[in-house]
Amino acid sequence: MRLLSQAWLALGLLIVTPLASAEDFGVANWGQNAMAVRDLEQRPNLTPLTERDYLIYEASLPGIHRTRLIYQFEDGRLETGRFIFSVAPESPTSTWLDQFETVRALITQQYGEPAQQQVLQPAGSANNPPDNWSDALQRDAIILKTQWRTDQTLITQQLAWNGSRPHHQIIYLPANGVDLSDLGASPF
């Protein structure tokens, strides 16, 4: 039984570690330059050769079809980090919702309960939870948003409709005094 417990612990660490670690984002700290990040990062590099404002790496999470890790630089310094997720082609919209919940659970394991969870709806809507979440997402009638905060980083997970398909991402930003207290109560 102990061997099984150790296996689950190891699997959990493999799942959570790619999302973030002791660094501010990925393997880097806020303000580092692209060369320093490139030297530290060991995942497959997908960045176009001429690009100077961002670095793209392939990341792997169990149960997620494709994950991209993106370091974004402003004035040569790391200012934003992103994870962009996708599901297998032709997957139903419900798969995106399931993926959102899976990633939310992983981040919650890493950072604790979210500071805020929101279901954003268009102005003038009844602001009631939809009967069918997949249908509401496809109609662009909801945006799901969850936020966590560490001493150094504000982490925002979003799922929204973008053109003809869902868009699921996590945005990491330097905390720099961002105050979540005035963002309203959680709908969950």
Helices and strands as residue ranges (DSSP letters): H 2-16, H 34-40, E 54-59, E 66-74, E 77-86, H 93-111, E 116-120, H 133-138, E 143-149, E 153-162, E 165-174
